[in-house]
Amino acid sequence: MPDSLVNLLYIVSAMLFVFGLKMLGKADTARKGNRISAIGMLIAIVTALASDNLIHWPWIVVGLAAGSVIGALAARLVAMTSMPEMVALFNGFGGIASLLVGWVEFQRLHSAGLLAGTPWNDLAIIGVTVLIGGVTFTGSMIAWGKLSEKMTSKPILYGGQQVVNGFTVILILAAILLVSVGRPFLGPGNLLPFLSPYTMLIVLGALSLIFGVMVVIPIGGGDMPVIISLLNAYSGMAACAAGFVIKNNVLIVSGALVGSSGIILTNIMCKAMNRSLANVLFSGFGSGGGSRQGAGFTGEAKPVSIEDAYPILEAAQNILIVPGYGMAVAQAQHAVQELASLLKENGAEVNFGIHPVAGRMPGHMNVLLAEANVPYDQLREMDDVNPTIEMVDVALVIGANDVVNPAARTDEGSPLYGMPVINVDKAHTVIVFKRSLNPGFAGVDNPLFFGENTRMLFGDAKHSMQGLVAEFKD
C-alpha cells in the first residue's frame, strides 16, 4: 500500500477518533460517538496490517479471533455492576500490550546486533514505554481487586512507605538511564560486567510492575473513580509511547487522545472531590480517622415502610432521585425508572441528581440509567440541582452515601470535609434506600441518616422500588 494512502487513512482514523471522543462527552450522543470511534479504530488496524510486511499472519488472525470472542462475551455477559472492574481490566491490558511492544522492539534490536547503532533517545522511549505499561498493568490489577472486593478496599499503609516508593523511583530512573546511554558501562570489561542492556530492560520491567502495585495499594476505595481515570490516562500515554517505538502515527495520535482525555477527566474528578491529585495518591484516604457514627450527631434513625413511604411520594410535586453504587449492586435501575415514570404520570416533576464521583467509575450512574432508558433530560449534574434543592418535596437517595454526606459541609473533622456534595438534607423530606446504617465505600459515617427530615427505608433497593411501584399501580 502506498505511503500516501496509508497516511491519508491514518488521518481519517484520527479525525474519527476526535469526533467520537467529542460525542462521548454527552449522554445522548455517547453511543454514536462510540461507534464512530470503533470505525476509526477498524480503519487504523486494517491499514496497519495492510501496510507492513507481516510474516506471522496466522498468529494475527488467531489473536483477532480470540479478542473478538472475548470482547463479544464480555459485552453480553458482564453485568453493569461489574463495569468498573472491566474498565480497570481494559486499562491493564492496554498497559501490558504497550510493555510487550517495547520489549519486542528492544528484543529485535538486541537480536540483530543493532543496539550499538540505535540513538539513545529511541532506547529511552522504549524504556518509558515499558515503565508506563508496567505501572498501568499492575496498578489496574490492584484497582480491579479493590473494585471487585477480591482484596480490601481500604488503603494498605506501612511505615516508611513513601521512602520505599521514592527509592523505587530512583532505581527506575537509573534503569532507564542505563538502558538508553549505559552501553559503555555494561558488559564484560566495563564498570558493570555482570549486566547488559537487555538485562537492565528486564530489571526495568520488573521494577515497573512492582511500582504499579505500590502506587495503588495506599489508595482507598472511595478514590477509585479518580484512579480509574488516571489509569486510563496511563494506558493512553503507554500507547502513545509505543507508537513512537514502532513509528506508527495513528497509535501516537490515539494514545495522546486517550492520555489527554484521561488527565482532563482525572482533573474533573479531583475538583468534584475538592482534593488535589497528590492528596488522592498519597493521603491514604479512608484508612481511619474523621467522624464516626454518633460522634457529634444527634437524634436517631427513623425507619419507614414501603406502605408509609407511598403517600409521601404520592403527594409530592417535585422529586429528586440521587443514585449511588447501592443501586448498581441491587440492579435496581429498571425499577427506579419505572417508579420515576409512575411519579411523572402522577403529576410530579422528577429529576435525577448525578454526582461526578457517584459509583466506582466516572459516569457509572449515567451508564446504568441509560441502560434503563431514563430520558437524558432528567439527568442533572450536582451544580444544577443544589441551587434549587430547597424546593424539592422529596429526595430519594438510592444506595448513595458519601456524595450526599452533609458532614462534608459542616464537620471539619470528617475526611470528606470540603468535598462538594448533593445537599439532599435541605429537601423537605429525604427517603434513604439502604440495607443498614453502615458507612459507604469511603468508610465515613453519614449524619444524614439521623436528620429530622430523613426516613430510612431499609432493605434491598430493588425490592423496595418494586414495592413502591406496586403501591402506585394498586
C-alpha angles and dihedrals in degrees: 000000000000116000091235091058091045092053091046092053090047090053090051090050092050091050091051089050091053094047092045092049090050091053092050088067092075127055096223094053100034096098092049090047090052091053093048091050090048090053089051091052091048090053091048094050095047090047093050093049093047095046100050128069097244117184100182102063094147091060091046091052090048090050093048092049094047093047093048092051093047092047093049092048092047092050092050103036108032110095120235088243088063096052094104091054091048091050088052090052091049090053090049094050090050089053096049090046090056091047090053091048090055093045094048092050091050090047090053092051092045095049093047093048092241099126094095091057097042115105114250093237091059090053090047090054089052089052092050090049091053091046097051093040093051094046091048093050101050093034089055091048090055090047089051090051092051094045094047090043092237083133134020115291091212120099114272107221134173138173116284092012095144091048091053091047092049092050090050090053090053091051091049093051090048090051092051090048092051092046092052106034105004100092094108089055099045131078136025115342094017136099092274103032095168094058134071131187089255091053090050090053089054089049090049091051092050092048090048092053091049092047091053089060093045093051097053105035094073091055118096126227093252089066095051095107089060093045093049088054092047094048088049088056090048091053089052093049090048090052090048091052090047088054090057090049095055093029095238113154099199092051089052092050096044092045091050091050093051093044096048094044089049091052091048091049091047089054090050090051092050091050090050088057094039090233135117122244089245089056091051093049100042110023099079090226112200097025092116143291130083126085120337128202110293095010102127092344122121132201129025137267115276112212120210129194127226090251092053094044092054098071090047090057094039091059096043121106100184118041129178120196116201112190127198140173091288088068089055093048092050091043086227098145095105092048089048090052091050092050091048090053091051091049090053090049087053089059101260127134107237126194135167118228110212120195114205093236099037109133127009101298138028111284093009095138092044090055093049094047092045088054088055090050095244106170112258093229090064092060109093129178124238094255090054098051101040097069091058099032093113089064092058113108096197130012114198111204108195113191094324120129121150095038091059098038109130090200085079086071103034113025114072089187093060119100086226094056111134095018111128110242137178103266097224091150087074092061118102092249131009123200113192118200106206141136095230145341092270119132121264129251092291091057095237121132119236123226088195088083090065098044120130092238095043126102121189117218100194122203142054109336094222092051091047092049092048089050092054091047089053091050091054093047092049 
